[in-house]
Amino acid sequence: MRSREEKVREEFRKQLLLVAGFKQEEIQKMDVMSKSDEEFQAMVRERLVGTAMNNSAKQRVINLDEVEDHLAKGWEYVASLSNGKAIMRIPS
């Protein structure tokens, strides 16, 4: 039986994948807990970079200390990454 902490961690990883642009069907086919933290982060980062390039940089990864500046310029906060970076996007 998995602990509550493991269940929360799995759900958090799934939510990060959704934010990164993975489809629900893709996530359901994955065993998100079998990947190391480094593998998981690389997978999310790759999707985010690909999404940003495909949508004319409507999303951007920035340093956490730049979040306030981007908010003031109209960007929306999406998520924090474990490497001290944040994902921001231009409002639709």
DSSP file (Angstrom, degrees, kcal/mol; ACC not computed):
  #  RESIDUE AA STRUCTURE BP1 BP2  ACC     N-H-->O    O-->H-N    N-H-->O    O-->H-N    TCO  KAPPA ALPHA  PHI   PSI    X-CA   Y-CA   Z-CA
    1    1 A M              0   0    0      0, 0.0     2,-0.2     0, 0.0     0, 0.0   0.000 360.0 360.0 360.0 133.1    0.0    0.0    0.0
    2    2 A R        -     0   0    0      1,-0.1     2,-0.1     2,-0.0     0, 0.0  -0.505 360.0-116.3 -80.0 147.3    1.3    3.4   -1.0
    3    3 A S     >  -     0   0    0     -2,-0.2     4,-1.9     1,-0.1     5,-0.2  -0.320  24.8-110.3 -76.3 164.2    1.7    6.1    1.6
    4    4 A R  H  > S+     0   0    0      1,-0.2     4,-2.4     2,-0.2     5,-0.2   0.886 119.9  56.5 -60.4 -39.2   -0.3    9.3    1.5
    5    5 A E  H  > S+     0   0    0      1,-0.2     4,-2.5     2,-0.2    -1,-0.2   0.898 105.9  49.8 -61.0 -41.8    3.0   11.2    0.7
    6    6 A E  H  > S+     0   0    0      2,-0.2     4,-2.4     1,-0.2    -1,-0.2   0.901 110.6  49.9 -64.0 -40.7    3.6    8.9   -2.3
    7    7 A K  H  X S+     0   0    0     -4,-1.9     4,-2.3     2,-0.2    -2,-0.2   0.903 111.7  48.1 -64.5 -41.6    0.1    9.5   -3.6
    8    8 A V  H  X S+     0   0    0     -4,-2.4     4,-2.6     2,-0.2    -2,-0.2   0.919 111.6  50.2 -64.9 -43.5    0.5   13.3   -3.2
    9    9 A R  H  X S+     0   0    0     -4,-2.5     4,-2.4     1,-0.2    -2,-0.2   0.906 110.4  49.7 -62.3 -41.5    3.9   13.2   -5.0
   10   10 A E  H  X S+     0   0    0     -4,-2.4     4,-2.2     2,-0.2    -1,-0.2   0.926 111.9  47.7 -63.7 -44.2    2.4   11.2   -7.9
   11   11 A E  H  X S+     0   0    0     -4,-2.3     4,-2.2     2,-0.2    -2,-0.2   0.894 110.6  52.5 -64.2 -39.5   -0.5   13.7   -8.2
   12   12 A F  H  X S+     0   0    0     -4,-2.6     4,-2.3     2,-0.2    -1,-0.2   0.922 109.1  49.4 -61.5 -44.6    1.9   16.6   -8.1
   13   13 A R  H  X S+     0   0    0     -4,-2.4     4,-2.1     1,-0.2    -2,-0.2   0.910 110.1  51.1 -61.4 -41.6    4.0   15.1  -10.9
   14   14 A K  H  X S+     0   0    0     -4,-2.2     4,-2.0     1,-0.2    -1,-0.2   0.899 109.2  50.7 -63.1 -40.1    0.9   14.5  -13.0
   15   15 A Q  H  X S+     0   0    0     -4,-2.2     4,-2.4     1,-0.2    -1,-0.2   0.895 108.3  52.3 -65.8 -39.5   -0.2   18.1  -12.5
   16   16 A L  H  X S+     0   0    0     -4,-2.3     4,-2.2     1,-0.2    -1,-0.2   0.896 107.5  52.6 -61.9 -39.4    3.3   19.3  -13.6
   17   17 A L  H  X>S+     0   0    0     -4,-2.1     5,-2.6     2,-0.2     4,-0.6   0.901 108.6  50.1 -63.3 -40.2    3.0   17.2  -16.7
   18   18 A L  H ><5S+     0   0    0     -4,-2.0     3,-1.1     1,-0.2    -2,-0.2   0.927 110.5  49.3 -62.7 -44.6   -0.3   18.8  -17.5
   19   19 A V  H 3<5S+     0   0    0     -4,-2.4    -2,-0.2     1,-0.3    -1,-0.2   0.870 107.3  56.2 -61.3 -36.9    1.1   22.3  -17.0
   20   20 A A  H 3<5S-     0   0    0     -4,-2.2    -1,-0.3    -5,-0.2    -2,-0.2   0.611 127.3 -98.2 -73.7 -11.5    4.0   21.4  -19.3
   21   21 A G  T <<5S+     0   0    0     -3,-1.1    -3,-0.2    -4,-0.6     2,-0.2   0.510  72.4 144.4 109.8   4.7    1.6   20.5  -22.1
   22   22 A F      < -     0   0    0     -5,-2.6    -1,-0.3    -6,-0.2     2,-0.2  -0.508  49.4-119.6 -72.8 146.4    1.2   16.7  -21.9
   23   23 A K     >  -     0   0    0     -2,-0.2     4,-2.1     1,-0.1     3,-0.4  -0.553  19.5-115.5 -84.0 152.7   -2.2   15.4  -22.6
   24   24 A Q  H  > S+     0   0    0      1,-0.2     4,-2.3     2,-0.2     5,-0.2   0.867 116.8  55.6 -54.6 -39.5   -4.2   13.4  -20.0
   25   25 A E  H  > S+     0   0    0      1,-0.2     4,-1.0     2,-0.2    -1,-0.2   0.887 107.0  49.5 -63.5 -38.8   -4.0   10.3  -22.2
   26   26 A E  H  > S+     0   0    0     -3,-0.4     4,-0.6     1,-0.2     3,-0.5   0.920 111.0  49.5 -64.3 -43.6   -0.2   10.5  -22.4
   27   27 A I  H >< S+     0   0    0     -4,-2.1     3,-1.1     1,-0.2     5,-0.3   0.883 105.1  57.1 -65.3 -39.3    0.0   10.9  -18.6
   28   28 A Q  H 3< S+     0   0    0     -4,-2.3    -1,-0.2     1,-0.3    -2,-0.2   0.803 105.7  51.7 -63.0 -28.4   -2.3    7.9  -18.0
   29   29 A K  H 3< S+     0   0    0     -4,-1.0    -1,-0.3    -3,-0.5     2,-0.2   0.624  99.0  85.6 -82.2 -13.4    0.1    5.7  -20.0
   30   30 A M  S << S-     0   0    0     -3,-1.1     2,-0.8    -4,-0.6     3,-0.1  -0.553  70.9-141.6 -90.2 151.6    3.1    6.8  -18.0
   31   31 A D    >   -     0   0    0     -2,-0.2     3,-1.7     1,-0.1     4,-0.4  -0.813  26.9-178.6-103.1  86.4    4.5    5.4  -14.8
   32   32 A V  G >  S+     0   0    0     -2,-0.8     3,-0.6     1,-0.3    -1,-0.1   0.726  74.4  56.7 -64.4 -22.4    5.4    8.8  -13.5
   33   33 A M  G 3  S+     0   0    0      1,-0.2    -1,-0.3    -3,-0.1     7,-0.0   0.598  92.3  69.2 -85.8 -10.4    6.9    7.4  -10.3
   34   34 A S  G <  S+     0   0    0     -3,-1.7     2,-0.3     2,-0.1    -1,-0.2   0.637  84.9  86.1 -81.5 -12.3    9.3    5.1  -12.0
   35   35 A K  S <  S-     0   0    0     -3,-0.6     2,-0.0    -4,-0.4     0, 0.0  -0.649  82.0-119.0 -90.4 143.7   11.4    8.1  -13.2
   36   36 A S     >  -     0   0    0     -2,-0.3     4,-2.7     1,-0.1     5,-0.2  -0.286  33.5-104.1 -68.5 164.9   14.1    9.7  -11.1
   37   37 A D  H  > S+     0   0    0      1,-0.2     4,-2.7     2,-0.2     5,-0.2   0.907 123.5  50.7 -57.6 -41.6   13.7   13.3  -10.2
   38   38 A E  H  > S+     0   0    0      2,-0.2     4,-2.2     1,-0.2    -1,-0.2   0.909 111.1  47.1 -64.7 -43.2   16.3   14.2  -12.8
   39   39 A E  H  > S+     0   0    0      2,-0.2     4,-2.1     1,-0.2    -2,-0.2   0.917 113.5  48.9 -64.1 -42.8   14.6   12.2  -15.6
   40   40 A F  H  X S+     0   0    0     -4,-2.7     4,-2.3     2,-0.2    -2,-0.2   0.931 111.4  48.7 -63.4 -46.4   11.2   13.7  -14.7
   41   41 A Q  H  X S+     0   0    0     -4,-2.7     4,-2.8     1,-0.2    -1,-0.2   0.895 110.8  50.9 -61.4 -40.6   12.6   17.2  -14.7
   42   42 A A  H  X S+     0   0    0     -4,-2.2     4,-2.6     2,-0.2    -1,-0.2   0.900 109.3  51.0 -63.9 -40.2   14.3   16.7  -18.1
   43   43 A M  H  X S+     0   0    0     -4,-2.1     4,-1.8     2,-0.2    -2,-0.2   0.923 113.6  44.1 -62.8 -45.4   11.0   15.3  -19.5
   44   44 A V  H  X S+     0   0    0     -4,-2.3     4,-2.5     2,-0.2    -2,-0.2   0.926 113.6  50.9 -64.9 -45.3    9.1   18.4  -18.3
   45   45 A R  H  X S+     0   0    0     -4,-2.8     4,-2.7     1,-0.2     5,-0.2   0.913 108.3  52.1 -60.2 -44.6   11.8   20.8  -19.4
   46   46 A E  H  X S+     0   0    0     -4,-2.6     4,-2.3     1,-0.2    -1,-0.2   0.917 111.4  46.5 -58.9 -44.3   11.9   19.3  -22.9
   47   47 A R  H  X S+     0   0    0     -4,-1.8     4,-2.7     2,-0.2    -1,-0.2   0.905 112.6  50.3 -66.3 -41.0    8.1   19.6  -23.4
   48   48 A L  H  X S+     0   0    0     -4,-2.5     4,-2.7     2,-0.2    -2,-0.2   0.918 111.6  47.2 -64.3 -43.1    8.1   23.2  -22.1
   49   49 A V  H  X S+     0   0    0     -4,-2.7     4,-2.1     2,-0.2    -1,-0.2   0.918 113.8  48.3 -64.8 -42.7   10.9   24.2  -24.4
   50   50 A G  H  X S+     0   0    0     -4,-2.3     4,-2.0    -5,-0.2    -2,-0.2   0.900 112.5  48.6 -63.4 -41.1    9.2   22.5  -27.3
   51   51 A T  H  X S+     0   0    0     -4,-2.7     4,-1.7     2,-0.2     7,-0.3   0.920 110.2  51.2 -64.7 -44.5    5.9   24.2  -26.4
   52   52 A A  H  <>S+     0   0    0     -4,-2.7     5,-3.4     1,-0.2     6,-0.3   0.892 112.5  46.2 -61.6 -39.4    7.5   27.6  -26.1
   53   53 A M  H ><5S+     0   0    0     -4,-2.1     3,-0.8     1,-0.2    -1,-0.2   0.860 113.2  49.7 -71.3 -34.5    9.1   27.2  -29.6
   54   54 A N  H 3<5S+     0   0    0     -4,-2.0    -1,-0.2     1,-0.2    -2,-0.2   0.720 112.6  45.6 -78.4 -20.7    5.9   26.0  -31.1
   55   55 A N  T 3<5S-     0   0    0     -4,-1.7     3,-0.4    -5,-0.1    -1,-0.2  -0.027 119.3-100.6-113.9  32.9    3.7   28.8  -29.8
   56   56 A S  T < 5S-     0   0    0     -3,-0.8    -3,-0.2     1,-0.2    -4,-0.1   0.883  77.6 -56.7  54.3  45.2    6.1   31.7  -30.6
   57   57 A A  S   <S+     0   0    0     -5,-3.4    -1,-0.2    -6,-0.2    -5,-0.1   0.883  83.9 150.9  57.7  45.5    7.4   32.0  -27.1
   58   58 A K  S    S+     0   0    0     -3,-0.4    32,-2.9    -6,-0.3     2,-0.3   0.620  70.7  49.3 -76.8 -12.9    4.0   32.5  -25.4
   59   59 A Q  E    S-A   89   0A   0     30,-0.2     2,-0.3    -7,-0.1    30,-0.3  -0.917  71.4-173.0-122.3 153.8    5.7   30.8  -22.4
   60   60 A R  E     -A   88   0A   0     28,-2.9    28,-3.1    -2,-0.3     2,-0.6  -0.998  20.6-139.5-146.9 141.3    9.0   31.6  -20.8
   61   61 A V  E     +A   87   0A   0     -2,-0.3     2,-0.3    26,-0.2    26,-0.2  -0.909  37.1 166.9-100.3 124.8   11.2   30.1  -18.2
   62   62 A I  E     -A   86   0A   0     24,-2.7    24,-3.0    -2,-0.6     2,-0.2  -0.814  41.8 -84.1-131.8 168.4   12.8   32.8  -16.0
   63   63 A N  E >   -A   85   0A   0     -2,-0.3     3,-2.2    22,-0.2     4,-0.3  -0.499  42.0-118.1 -70.5 146.0   14.6   33.1  -12.7
   64   64 A L  G >  S+     0   0    0     20,-2.1     3,-1.5     1,-0.3     4,-0.4   0.828 113.0  62.2 -56.2 -33.9   12.3   33.3   -9.7
   65   65 A D  G 3  S+     0   0    0     19,-0.3    -1,-0.3     1,-0.3     4,-0.2   0.562  99.1  57.0 -72.4  -4.8   13.6   36.7   -8.8
   66   66 A E  G <> S+     0   0    0     -3,-2.2     4,-2.0     1,-0.1    -1,-0.3   0.439  78.7  94.1 -99.5  -2.4   12.2   38.0  -12.1
   67   67 A V  H <> S+     0   0    0     -3,-1.5     4,-2.7    -4,-0.3     5,-0.2   0.921  82.5  51.1 -58.9 -47.9    8.6   36.9  -11.5
   68   68 A E  H  > S+     0   0    0     -4,-0.4     4,-2.3     1,-0.2    -1,-0.2   0.898 109.0  51.3 -59.4 -41.6    7.5   40.2  -10.1
   69   69 A D  H  > S+     0   0    0     -4,-0.2     4,-1.0     1,-0.2    -1,-0.2   0.916 111.9  46.8 -61.0 -43.0    8.9   42.1  -13.1
   70   70 A H  H  <>S+     0   0    0     -4,-2.0     5,-2.5     2,-0.2     3,-0.3   0.887 109.7  53.2 -68.4 -38.3    7.1   39.8  -15.5
   71   71 A L  H ><5S+     0   0    0     -4,-2.7     3,-1.7     1,-0.2    -1,-0.2   0.915 106.7  53.3 -60.3 -42.0    3.8   40.1  -13.6
   72   72 A A  H 3<5S+     0   0    0     -4,-2.3    -1,-0.2     1,-0.3    -2,-0.2   0.774 106.6  53.4 -63.7 -26.1    4.1   43.9  -13.8
   73   73 A K  T 3<5S-     0   0    0     -4,-1.0    -1,-0.3    -3,-0.3    -2,-0.2   0.385 128.3 -96.6 -90.6   3.2    4.5   43.5  -17.6
   74   74 A G  T < 5S+     0   0    0     -3,-1.7    -3,-0.2     1,-0.3    -2,-0.1   0.429  76.9 139.5 100.3  -0.8    1.3   41.4  -17.9
   75   75 A W      < -     0   0    0     -5,-2.5     2,-0.4    15,-0.1    -1,-0.3  -0.394  46.6-130.1 -72.2 156.3    2.7   37.9  -17.9
   76   76 A E  E     -B   89   0A   0     13,-3.5    13,-2.5    -2,-0.1     2,-0.3  -0.894  16.1-120.8-109.0 139.1    0.9   35.2  -15.9
   77   77 A Y  E     +B   88   0A   0     -2,-0.4    11,-0.2    11,-0.2     3,-0.1  -0.591  32.9 171.4 -75.1 135.3    2.6   32.9  -13.4
   78   78 A V  E     -     0   0A   0      9,-3.0     2,-0.3     1,-0.4    10,-0.2   0.779  53.9 -37.7-109.1 -56.9    2.3   29.2  -14.3
   79   79 A A  E     -B   87   0A   0      8,-1.1     8,-3.5   -60,-0.0     2,-0.4  -0.989  47.2-111.3-166.8 160.3    4.6   27.2  -12.0
   80   80 A S  E     -B   86   0A   0     -2,-0.3     2,-0.3     6,-0.2     6,-0.3  -0.817  27.6-145.2 -99.1 144.1    7.9   27.0  -10.2
   81   81 A L    >   -     0   0    0      4,-3.1     3,-1.1    -2,-0.4     4,-0.3  -0.718  24.3-114.8-103.2 159.6   10.5   24.6  -11.2
   82   82 A S  T 3  S+     0   0    0     -2,-0.3    -1,-0.1     1,-0.3     4,-0.1   0.577 107.7  69.3 -72.3  -8.1   12.9   22.9   -8.7
   83   83 A N  T 3  S-     0   0    0      2,-0.1    -1,-0.3     1,-0.0     3,-0.1   0.138 123.0 -92.3 -98.3  20.8   15.9   24.6  -10.2
   84   84 A G  S <  S+     0   0    0     -3,-1.1   -20,-2.1     1,-0.3   -19,-0.3   0.692  92.4 116.2  79.9  18.5   15.0   28.1   -9.0
   85   85 A K  E     -A   63   0A   0     -4,-0.3    -4,-3.1   -22,-0.2     2,-0.3  -0.731  49.6-149.9-114.6 165.1   13.2   29.0  -12.2
   86   86 A A  E     -AB  62  80A   0    -24,-3.0   -24,-2.7    -6,-0.3     2,-0.5  -0.960  13.7-128.1-133.7 152.1    9.5   29.8  -12.9
   87   87 A I  E     +AB  61  79A   0     -8,-3.5    -9,-3.0    -2,-0.3    -8,-1.1  -0.889  30.1 179.8-101.5 128.3    7.3   29.3  -15.9
   88   88 A M  E     -AB  60  77A   0    -28,-3.1   -28,-2.9    -2,-0.5     2,-0.3  -0.891   5.9-165.2-123.3 155.3    5.5   32.4  -17.1
   89   89 A R  E     -AB  59  76A   0    -13,-2.5   -13,-3.5    -2,-0.3   -30,-0.2  -0.986  26.4-112.4-141.0 153.9    3.0   32.8  -20.0
   90   90 A I        -     0   0    0    -32,-2.9   -15,-0.1    -2,-0.3   -16,-0.1  -0.692  48.4-105.3 -79.1 131.6    1.5   35.7  -22.0
   91   91 A P              0   0    0      0, 0.0    -1,-0.1     0, 0.0   -16,-0.0  -0.252 360.0 360.0 -58.5 145.4   -2.2   35.8  -21.3
   92   92 A S              0   0    0     -3,-0.0    -2,-0.0     0, 0.0   -34,-0.0   0.463 360.0 360.0 -75.9 360.0   -4.4   34.5  -24.1
